[in-house]
Structures are given as C-alpha cells and as structure tokens.
Amino acid sequence: MLGSTHGTLTTHSRPARVVACGGPTPQAVHGTAGPEQGSGAPGTGGGRDGTGDLDVSGRPLSAAVPDLDRFFRPRSVAVIGASDSEGRPHTGITRRLIDWAERVGARLHPVNPGRTSVFGLACHTSVSDLPEQVDLAVLLVADPLPVIEELADAKVKFAVAFAAGFAETGADGAAAQERLAAAVARSGIRLLGPNTNLNAFETFREDLDGPAIALITQSGHQGRPVFALQELGIRLSHWAPTGNEADLETADFLSYFASRPEVGAIAAYVEGLKDGRSFLLAADRAARNKVPVVAVKVGRTETGARTAASHTGKLTGADEVVDAAMRQFGVVRVDGLDELQDTAALLARARPPAAEGVAVYSISGGTGAHFADLATAAGLRLPTLGEERQRELHQWIPDYLNVANPIDNGGHPVGDWRGRKIIDAILADPSVGVLICPITGPFPPMSDKLAQDLVYAAEQTDKLVCVVWGSPVGTEDAYRRTLLGSSRVATFRTFANCITAVRAHLEHHRFTASYRSPFDEAPRTPSPSARKARALLRPGEQLSEHAGKQLLRAYGIRVPREQLVTSAAGAVRAAAQVGYPLVMKASGPRLAHKSELGLVRVGLTSASQVRDAYRELTDIARYEDVALDGVLVCQLVEPGVEMVVGVTPDPLFGPTVTVGLGGVLVEVLRDTAVAVPPFGEDQARAALGRLRGRALLDGVRGAPPADTDALVEVMLRVQRMALELGDQLAELDINPLVVLPKGQGAVALDALAVCH
C-alpha cells in the first residue's frame, strides 16, 4: 500500500439550528433484487421502487439491490454513435470498448447510420436493427434523450451516457437532466450518467487473488490512486464512475458491491448524494454484511461544496450531518486519496483482529517513541507487555533497552537469528492483535533482514503485521520485492496513514460485531402521541412556550408543573398549587428570547412577589409590543446539567436530531452532535460521547452523575416526534433541558415550536 501524502483530518462544524421538518420527499430506490439476495433477505425490497416497508414518515425502511451483473459482465453490447474515423474522439472510445468487450466475452454491435462497418464489425443503422437483444448500450451521442425510447423498445437493460452539459452546468442543464431522468424512469432502463466516463470498462488485473476492492467515484480521475493499487498486488473487482447520477447512484452500487462475495472493501469518492435515505439503506446493507466502506466525501468547506456542485451538480449536504450519518452506519470517512487507498487496502485484506492491542517494534528507540506517541493520541491502545514476556524478550535484547511496548531492539539483533525470535515472541502475546514495525529508512543489511523476518512471521500468524517503509525513494528491494510481494504484510509509506488504517480496521470489526440495524427498530405505525400532538399545532404559527410544552407532554417528555394565568389574582392562586419557590415567565406565540427582554422572574417565594412579578411582566410586554397569551407560573426545577435537544432539517436526510450543551452555552461553545434518523439507543449514546462537554454528564468537581438514560430517552422521543409530525412541525427547540442527577430524570424548561 503506497501513500505519498497525508491530509490532516479537520471538521468545519457549523452552528446547528434545532429545527424539525418532514425532509425531502422520498425518492424511488431503484433496482430489482439479484439472485444472490433472495426475496426475504433483510433490508431488501421488491420492484424498481423498493418501497415495501415504510416508517411513520412514509420513508422506505428497505431497498432492493439492483442486479448489475449484466452491466459489469454483459453478454452483448451496442455502441450508439460508434466511429472508426481517425481523429474523431468517438473513435478512441469505440476502440477501447471493442477491446473491453473481447476481454469480458461480450458481443459488440456498432450502431451508426452513416457507416456499414466499424473496425471490421458490421454496423447497424439504428437500435431497432440490432440482431439480438443487448444487455448494455453505450451512448456516444451529444443528447441521449431521443435514444432512450428506442432502447426501451429494444428491451435494453442498461445504458451509459457520457454526454456532459447537464446538472453540473446550472439551471438549464438541471432541467435537461430531469427530463432525461423522467424518460429513463418510464423506460425501465437503468442509466449510468450522464457526465460519466470509461472507468467502468478499465482493464482489471486477473492474476491477483484475495478479497478485492470495489471502487465508486463521482470523478474518474479521483479514483486513479485506488485503481493503481493493482500495481502493488492489491486486487480490484469493479469501478463505478457514477457521474451526475440521473438514475443509477452511489447507493445502488454500494448495495450491489456489499452483496458481492469477492468484495472485501468498498472505496468511494463522493462529491454529493442523490438521496440521503438511499445512502443510509445501502450503508446499512454493508454493515449487516460486515463489508467495510471507506469514503472521501468532499464539501467540508463552502468552497469545496460549491466546486463539487459545479462538477457533478450534486447536493453536498451539511457536513456535520453527512459525517454523523456515515459514522452511525460504520462508513469510514477519510480526507485524502492516499488515506482512501491505504485504508481500503488494509480493510479488504486484513483478517478480524484477535485482540485490539497494538505493539510497536523498531530498531530505534526514537522511532518507537515517536510512533507510539502518534498512535496513542489517535486512540490506539498500546498494552504494556507482561513481565514474563519482557523477560523472554530480554533473552535477545539487551537489558538496558525498553521492551514493555514500544519495543526497542537496539538494532543488532535484527541482523541474525534473534530477529525472528523477537517478532514471534511479540506476536505470541495474547494482548497483541497488531504488530507495527516503522522502518524510517533503509539501512542494509539490517532493514533487509528485518523486512524478510516480518514477512515470514506474518505468513505464520493470524495477527496483523504492518510495516511503515519511510524511504522517500521506494525502489529498494526490501520494499518493492519483499514487503510488497507479501499478501500478508500491510505496507505503508507514512506513520499517519498506517495509524489511520489500523484504527479503522479495529473500529470496523468492533462496530460490526455489535451492529444492530436501526431500520429494524424504526417505528412503522404512528403512536397515539401523534394524534394528540397534531391537535395542538397551528398551521403557519409559532407556538407559545405553554403550547410547546403541551406538545412535549404529548410525547411523554417531562415538563415542570405550571399554569397559564391572565391576571395577578390568578397568578397567586396558581402559585399556591404549583408551590414555592417558583418561576414566572411571559408566554406568547412569537416570544423566543424572554430573558433578553426581562420577561422571566426566578425564585419567587411569596404571594406579594407573584403579584408584583405579574404586573412587571405584563408592563414590559406592553412596552415591547409583545403579544402574550398569558403568564406562566412554573415549578422551580432543581439544578442539573443544562442540555439542548431539538431537530434540524437536512435537504438530504430529512429531520435530524441535535443534542448539545444547553442554555447560553449552545450559542457560545456550539458543542453539539447530530444523530440521523433512524437511530437507536446505542447511536444516541454515541452522539453524546462526541460532545466536548460530555464529562459534565458524568459529574465534575463533586457534582453527581447526571441521568444520561433520561437524556437518551428524550432524544428517542424527539426523534419520533420529528418523524411523525414532520409534515406539520417546522421548528423545535428544547432549551434548556435540565438533566437531573442519575435516577431523577430530565425536565424541559422551555420549548420553541413553529408549525408549517
């Protein structure tokens, strides 16, 4: 595995506005289940639309796997617009397609009304003149739309459109692509493109064995580094250049590749997604099948998102939402193409880890210490080897050198019989699942002998052996022949890429070992709460705090005892029932920031204070010209950890749940995490774990641990509310949600809700 550079992982998080909405209208999930999936496999659906089972929001919970066998291995191919005139761009493409068809054993039929033959093959005037039904039609025409109906009449299964000038060019091109997509949907044909290329018809090495990488790219050139892995002995099985995705999309190929027995990992370069739900369903299928997915997803910055849209016309989506969605379904997100190739190669070929401990072994104490620092900072666990194991290692390594982990051999032992003994002893330790040997530069003959010993040891163990070959030259025999010649040693060129890949390897197997599909647990029928809640909503209006809390109460979310009053005398009576001390707040349908206007009074302990507070609040409201529906007399809730929970709409994924530190901290620190429905309890807890202020929930400086279970339950109830009311509820913000000490629950002190 060859990685030339390493991109630093950065997250450009934008402040999340907690908003609930119904999300985009579910798009059709195309495809017919292939023979290897069967009709009853989890996560599959029947028919082209794949909408067999829906959640409470009407979005699919399953999707069919498109049968793309005849796309990648057609029996017959038609080339529309074939040419053999020298100097014409279609001539080179036609020649390449002829060569490809011969390699895959397909019969190729040129179609061009201006020719009788092309490269010695009989040329047909139109699709209707083809001598047989073809599996795949390649369209070398500027406008593929007029050809689609002809292909449908000829019962062609697949088509590829290379033509550009569609959604990537702006509004007019987007309209043209919509017309093309509509024609394809009516025809029953599956279309790759437009604005795609010849990558699907590349020459794949057939002399390589072992699990393969399947590649998906929305930019052909960005897949070249992964494709080049074949020259290092790593097998590739497919390449899907999806282009503008008028029909076939990234999710289709992801589902298909995740069901192929030869695919060990899927590598993807994604500029934008056509439909968020389709992507989640495809990623879920890969997680169920334990097939790792590694992806570069551009659009972390506004510039990157804008450039991606101009390239393929795709919606990049809010980056923090995309990041959360990928994480929830086990997709490994990396930044650089070098990380993509190295991580995908390791995940495709490495066996499941026998243990999660990492041992670092080097011929230099400085190298070992440097690598150990970076690995530990990245979250890898370097267990201290037991005293018995250390005594064994000191049989061959001088006593003054450290062998606890990292292991420093001092150099000389690698040059003789001791080198292999040391490696075998480290691999025999039950706490070690991965051995990493950084070789910062060639130092013959030591480095040559060390490389050979590592290869021999890797062939005798089920544990992962990694080598970082740090030489900038890369022409040394120890690297080119010994290390790259081994199918058992994972070889890297940088510390960072090795650490990224090993961490992804361990996390992938940990994730899939306990994976439970949230689609299996997603609600399918509306709850009784939905009926109660809908009666509270007012189209086009913002609800008052009191009405917003009634909405929460309908979904079983706890709110303080409170009464809405419209007079000072009523406030005093309510106070007697709510109990002192208490809080009074103005309540109105368009009142969002009460504290800033001085419309909150806290800690009232007597009837006279209640009467005075009522008059003060109503006077301020009149002065500020704020319409009130009354004043809330509320229970004073004991202190706890203030959180915010709400829902924000995403154009790709629909309603997404946001959680973070609440009160004013949400605006100051912007410490929030996103969970993308459907998600279960495990995913909710994982979202909390991503908060920088997570320790506050565990209790700090003598404070008791907060009731995290209650917070998770609120997140799940808010998720259900968003899914069930998305067509009527436009905005929801619970802030603050006070999480009380463990076992005492969580209380929503304020709620902002806006209706569609």
N, C-alpha and C positions, 0 to 999 in steps of 0.2 A: 504494500500500500504506500503510495507516494504522495506526500502532501508538501507543497512548496511553501505555502504561507499559512498564517492562521489569523482569521478575523476575530477581533475581540467581541464577545457577546455583550450587547447593550440592550437596554429596554427603555424605549421612549414612551413613558406612560402619560396618558392624558387624564385630566380630572374627569371622573365618571359622574354623570348626572343621573340620579336614580329615577328612571322613567320606565313605565310599563306600557307595552303596546302589543298588538297582535302579531307584529312582524310581517315579513313578506308573504304573499300568497304562495302556498306550497307549489313548487314546480314539479312537473312529472319526473319521476325517476324511471328512466328508460331501461329497456332490456328484457330479454327472456332468459329464464333460468337455464344454465347449461346442464348437460347431462351429469356432470360430476357433482352438482349441488343437490339434486333431488328436490322433490316438491315440499318436503317437510323440514328442510334444514332451517335452523334458527336464523332469523334475520333475512330470509328470502321472501319474495313475493311473486305473484304470478302476473303475467301480462306485461305489456310495454310500460304502463304507468306505475306498476309496482306498488299500488296503494291498496294493500289488502287489509291492513290494520292501522287505525289512526289513534292518536292521542286525543285528549279532551279539547285541544285547539284545532283539531282537524288536520294535523300534520302526520305524515307517514311514520310508522314505527318499524317498518321493514321495507326492503327494496330488493328487486330482482337483480341477480348477477347477469350482466349481458354475456351472451355466448359469443365471444370474439375469436373463437378458434379459426373460423373461416376468414377472418380479417388477417390474422397473422400467418395462416397457412392455407391460402385459398387453393382450390383446385383449378380455377380458371380466372383470368384477369383480362379486363378490357381497358385499353388506354385511349381515352377520348381526346382527339387532337394530336395523335402520335405523329412524329415527324422524323425524317432522316436527312433533311437538308442541312448541309454544313453551315455553321454559323448561326443557326437558329437555337434559341435557348431550350425549346422543347425537344430538340434532337438529343442533347446530352441526357435529359431526364428519361427519354424513351429508351436510350441505350442502357441506362442503369436499371430500368425496370425490366428489360428483357433479361439482363444478367441475373437479377434477383429472382425472377420467375423461374428461371432454369435451376437456380440453387434450391428453391423450395418445392420444385416439382410441379409447377403450375403451367397451364397452357395460356399463352398470351395472345390476345386478339387486338391488333391496332384498328382504330376507327378514325377515319378522316375522309370526307367526301372528295377531296382533291387528289387522292392517291390510290393506286391499285396495289401497291406493296410498300412496306416499310422495313428496311433492313432484311429483305428477303422473305418477310412474312406477309401473307395475303392480308390486304387492308380492306375493311368494310366501310360502306358509305354512311351507315347510321347504326345506332344501337339495335334497332329492330332487325337488322340484317345479320346479327351475330349467330353463329352456327350452334351455339349452346347457351344455356343459362349460366351466367357468370356469377362468381361469389363477390368479386371486388371490381369496381370501376374507378380508375384514376382519371380525374378531370383536368386536362391541360387546356382549359378554356378560361377566358377572362371573366365570364359571367356564368357560374354554374347553375343558376336558377332555371333557365329554359331546359336544361338537360335532365333535371330531376324527374319530371313526369315521364320522360322516355325510359329512364332507368326503372321506374316503378312498374311500367307496363311490361318491361322485360324481366321483372321479378329479381332484380339485382339486390343482393343483401347489404353490401357495404359500398360506400363511395368515399373518395378523398378529394378535397378541393384545396388546391394550392393557392388560388387567387387571393390577392390582398385587396385593400380598399374597402374594408367593412367596418366593424365597430371600432377598430383602432384609429380610424380617421376622423371620428366625430359624429354629429347627429345624423347626417345624411347616410354615412356608412352604417351606423347602427340600425337605421330604418331598413336599409337593404339587407342587413343580416337577419333582422326579424322576419322579413319576407321569405328569406331562404330557409330559416328555421321552421317557419309555418309550413312551407311546401314539403320539407323533409318529414315533418311530423305526419302530414297527410299521406305521404307516400309509403311509409313503413320501412324506408331505407334508413340505415344508420350511417351518419356522415361524420368523418373526421375533418375538422377545419371549420371555416376557411382560414387562410393565412397560416397554413402549416407548411411542412417541408418533407424531405425524403428520408428522415431519420428512421421511420418505421421499416424502411427497406434497406437498412445497412447490412453489411456483411458481418455476421457474428461468428466468432471462432467456434468450431465444433469439436476441437481437440481438447477442450477443457472440461473437467468434471467437477462434481461437488455442487452444493446449493448455489443458485445463481442470483444475481441482482436483476430486478426488473426496473426499468427507468421510465419516469414520466416527466416531461418537460413542456413548459409553455413557451420556451425559447430554445430552439435547437442547439445553438452554439453553447448555451449554458450546460448542456448535457455532455459536452465533449470530454471533460475530465473524467467523468464516471465511465463513459464508453471506452476511454483509453486504458482503464484498468485491465482490460483483456491482455494488454501487452505485458502486464505484470503477473499474468496467470490466473486472474480472477474472472470467473465466468459471468457473462451477461446473457439473458434469455430474450428480453423484449425491450423495445424502445417505443414509447407512445408520445409523439410530439403533438400535443392537443390543440395548439393554436388558439383561435378565438372561441372554440367550443360552442358553435351554433347548435350542435346536437351532442355527440359524444364528449364527455367531460372528464376531468381528472378523477372524479368519484367513480365513474364507470370502470376505468382502467384499474383503479385502486382495488375495487371489489373483485374484478376478474383476476388480477395478479395474486391477491390474497388467497384465492382458491386454487391456484396452480401448484401442483406438488413439487415442481422443480425450483420454485422461487423461494430463496432463503431470506431475502430482504427486498424492500421496495425503496428506491431513491427517487425523490421528486424535487423538481424546481417549479415553484408555484408563484405566479405573479398575482393572481386573483382567483376567486372561486365563483363558479356559476350559481351555486345554491348551497347554502350552509348546511341544511338538513341532509342533503345527499352526501356531502362530505362526511358528516358525522356517522351516517349509516355505513359508509364504506370503511371508515376508520374503525368502527365497531366490529365489522366483519374481520378486519385484520387482527384486532385484539383478541377476538374469540378464537381465531385460528393460530394465534401466537406468532404471527408474521410481523417482524419489526418494520416500521415505516420511518424513514429519515427524510426530512424535508427542509429545504431552504424556502422560506416564504418572504418575499420582498414586500415593502410597504411599511417598514418600521417608522420611516420618516415621511413627512408630507411630500418631499421631493421624490423619494422612491415610489410612493403610491401614485403620484402624478405621472411619472415616467412609465410605470407599469401599465397604467390605463391607456397611454398613447401607443403602447406596443401591442397589446392584445385586446384592448378595450374591456378589460375585466375589472370588476369591483374588488378592491383590495380589502375593505372592511377595517374596522377599528383594530389596531394591532393587539391591544391588550385582550380583546375578545378572541381573536384568532389564536393567540398564544394560549389562552385558557382552554379553548376548545381542543386544541392539539394535545395539550397536557392531559386533559381528562380522558382522552381515548388513547393515550400511550404513544402518540406521534412524537418522535424525537426531532426537535427543531434545532437546526444549526444555522450559522450565518454564512460561512464560507464554502465555496465549492470544494476546496481541499478537505474541509471537515466532512462534507457530504460524501465524498468518495471514501475517505478513510473509515468513517463510522459505518457506512453501509457495508463496506467490505468486511469489517470485523463482525458485524451483526449477522451477516449472511453465513459466515463460515464457522464462527465460534460455537462450541457446544455449551449447553447450560452450565453455569458455574457450580462447582462442587462446594464452594464456600465464597464468602464475599470479601475475605481478607486479601489485601494486596501486599506482596513482598517486593521490595526494590533492591536489586542486586547490581553492584557495579565494581569496577576495578579502581574507582577513585572515591574517596570519602567525600570530596567536594561535590562530585556529580550526584552521589546518592543523597546527600543532604539537600541539594538544590531540587532534585526531582521530588523528594519526599515532602518538602515544603509546598510545592505546587499541587501535588496530589492531595495532600491533607486539606489544603484550602479549598479544593474543588469538591470535597466531601467524600473522598475515598478513605477507606479505613485501613490503616497500616498496623496490624496487630503486633504486639511485642512477642517474639518467639519465646517459647518456654525455656527454662534453664537447662533442661536435658538436651533440647535441640541446639542451644547455644554451645554447650559443652561438646556436642558432636561436631559442630562446625569448626570449633577451635582445634580439632584434630588436624585440620588442613589450613586454617587461617591463624596467623599469629595472635597471641592473647591480647596484645595491646590494641587490636582493631575491633570496632563495634560490629557485632553480628546479631544484635537484638532486632533490627529492622529500622532503617535500611541496613543492608549487609555489605560491608566493605571488605574485599579480599586482599587489598594491598597491591594487586597486580600480578605478582609472580605465580601464585597458584593456578592461574588460568592457563599457563603455558605447558602444564604437564598433566599427569593422571588425576591430580587433585581437583581440577576444574569441573569435571563431570560429577565427581563425588559431591561437591558443594551444591551444584544445581539439583541433583537428585534428592539431597537431604532437605533442601528448602521446599521442594515440591511435595515431599512426603509429609510435611507438617499439615495437620488437619485444619488449621485455621487459615491456611493459604489457599485461595482459589485462583489467584492470578499472580504470575511472576513477570515482573517488568525489568528488563535489563537495558538501561540507557548507555549507549556507546557513543560518546560525544564526538569521537573522531577515530579514523583508522590508525592503529598502532601495531603493524605487523611485527612479529607473528602472533602476538597476544590476541589481537582482535579477531584474527582469522580462526584461531583455535577456539576462542570463546564463542564465535558465531556457530561453528560446527558443533560444539558441545550442546548449545542451546537447541539446535535443530534435532540432534539425536535424542535429547531429553524430551522435547515436545512430541516426538513420534511415539514415545513410550508412556505418555500420561494423558489423562482426560482433562487436565487443567490447562488453562490458557497461558501461553507463553508469548510475551510481547517484547519486541526489540525496537529501540529508537536508534536509528543509524544517523548520526548527526553530521556526517561529512557533507559539505556542500557540493562535492564532485559527483558522487553517486555512481562512479564507474568501477569501483573496487570489486574484485571477485567475491569477497566475503559478503558484499551487499547484493550484487547483481545475480550471482550464481547460488551462493549458499543460502542466504536468507530468502530472497525472492523465489528461489527454487523450491522452497518448502511450502506445502499446503497447510501446515500445522502451526507455523510461527506467524504471528501478525507483526508486520514490519511497518514502522512509521519513520517520518523524517523530522518531526518536531515533537518536543515534550507535550506541547499543548494539544496537538491532535491525538496523541496517544491517550492522554488523560480524558479528553472529551469522549473518545470512542469507548474506552474501558468503563467510564461512568455510565454511558448509555447502555452498554451491554449488561451491566449489573442491574440498572434500573429497569430495563425492559423485562428481564426474567423475573424480577421481583414484582413488577406490575402485572404481568400476565398470570403469574402463579395465583394471584388473589383476585383476578378481574371478574367482576360481575357486571353484565351489561345493564346500564341504566334503562335501556329500551325495554327490557323485560319487566322492569318495575314501574314504568311510566303509567300514570293514570289514563284509563281508556274511557271512562264514563264520568260525566260531571258529578261533583259532590253536591249534597244538599246545601252546602255553604254558597254555592254559586247562585242558586235561586234567591237566597236571602240577600246576597250582595248586590245582585243586579237591580233589585228594587230600590236600593239606596243611591244608585248612580243617576246623574242628571246630565243628559247629552250637552256637550259643549261648555260645561261649567266646572269650576274648581270647587271642590267640597270644602266646607268649613272643617276645622280641626275636630269638632264634635262628630260630624258626619263621617270624617275619615276614620276616626276611632271605631265608630259603629261598623265600618267596613272590615276593619281588622278583627273586631269581635266576632263577626260572622264567620271568619275563618279560624276561630279559636285562638287568636293571638291576644295575649293578656294586655289590658289597658288599666289605668288607675280607676278607682271609684270616682265618679264625677257626676255632676248635674249641670245642665244648662239653664241659666236663670235670666230673667229680663227685668228684675227690679232689685233694689237693695234689700228689701224685706225678704224677697225670695232667696237672695244670697245667704242671708242669715239662717233661714230655715234649712237650706241645703247644707250649710256648714255644720249644723248640728247633726245631720245624718251622715255626712262624709267623715266628720271627725277632725279635730285639731291635732297638730298643726296642719295647714293646708296651703294650697296654691290657687291663685285666681288668675285667669287669662282671658283676654278678649278673644271672641270666636267669630270669624266671618268668612264668607266664601272666597274672598280674594286676599286673605291675610296670610302672608307667607313668613314674614320676619317680625314676629311680635316683640321679641326682646329689643331689637334695634329701635323700635318705636316707643319703648317703655310701656308695653301692654301686658306685662307679666309682673305679678307680685308673689313672693315666695315667703313661706314661714309665718303665715298669719296665725295668731293664737287666740283671738277674741272676736266677739260679735261686732264691737266697735271698729276694729281693724277691717273686718269684712265689709261693713257699710262704707267706710272711707275708701277702701280699695275699689269697690264697685263704682262709686262716683268718679274717682280719679281715672279709671279705665275708660268709662264712657265719655268723660270730658275729652280725654286725649283722642279718642276715636273720632269725635265730632270735629275737633280741631284739625286732625289729619285727614278729614273727609274719608274715613274708612267705614264702610257699611258693616254692621255687626248683626249676627243673628242672636246674640246674647253674650253672656259672660259665663265661663266655665269655673265651677267651684270643684277643685280636684284634690284628691288624696295626695299628700306629700310622700313620695316614694323614698325609701332608704337609699343611701348612696351605693353605687356599684360601678361597673365598667361601662362607660357610655359608648355604644356602637351605633352604626348606621346600617340599615338593611333596606334595599329598595330594588327597583328594576329599571334597567335602561334598554332602549330598543337598539337593535343592531340590524342594518339592512340585509346582512347575510344570514344571521342565525335567529332573528326574531328577538323575543324578550330574553334578557339575560339578567341574572341576579347579581347585585353588587353588595359586598359587605366590607366594612372597614371601621376604623376608629370614628366615633361619632362626636356630637356636639360641634364645637368650633374646630376641632382637630381635623375633621374631614376636609375643611377648606384650607387649613394651614399646612397639614402634613400630606394630605391626599394619599393616605395609606389605605388603599382599597384593593380588593381582589374580586375577580369575576368568576362566576360559575354559569355554565351554559346549559340550559335545559335540553334534554332531561339529565338530571343528576340525582344521585342518591346520597345517603348519609356519609359514605366514605369520601365522595367528591366534595361535599360541603365542608367536612373537616379538613380536607387537603387545602381548600381555599383559605380557611382560617390560618393554616400553617404558613401561608405565603405572606401574611401581614408582617410588617416590620415590628408592629406593636403587639405581636402575638403574646409576648411574655406577660402583658397586663392581665390577660385572661387566666394565666397560671398563678397570679398573685405575686406582687413585688413589695419589698420593704414592709413585710409583716402583714400585708393585705391577704385575705383568704382567697383561694382559687375561686374563679367565677363559674357560674353554671353554664359551661360550654354546651352541655347536652340541650339545654333550653334554647340557646342561641341557634344551634343546628336545627332544632325543630322549627324555629321561626323561619329560618331560611327555606326549609322544605315547604312550609305553609305559604310563604310568599311566592315561591315557585309555582305552586298550584294555583294561587290566585291569578298570577300573570298569565298562565296558560288558559285558564277558564274565562277570564274577563278581558283578554287582550283586545277583543273587538270593541270594547266599550271603555276600557280604562287606558288613558293616555299617559298618566304620570303618577308615580307613587314614591313617597319618600318617608321612611320611618326614621326619625332623627330627633332626639336620641332614643335609642332602645337601651334601657338600663339593664345590664346583665347582673343579677344579684349573686351573692355567694352561692356556692355549689349546693344544689338541692332546693333553692328558693325561687328558681325560675327567672324569667325576663319580662320586663314591662315596657310597653311602647308609650313614651311620654308625649309624643307628638306625631302627627301624620299629615302629610300633604298628598292629596289625590286630585287628579284632573281627569275629567271624562272626555271622550271623543265627542 
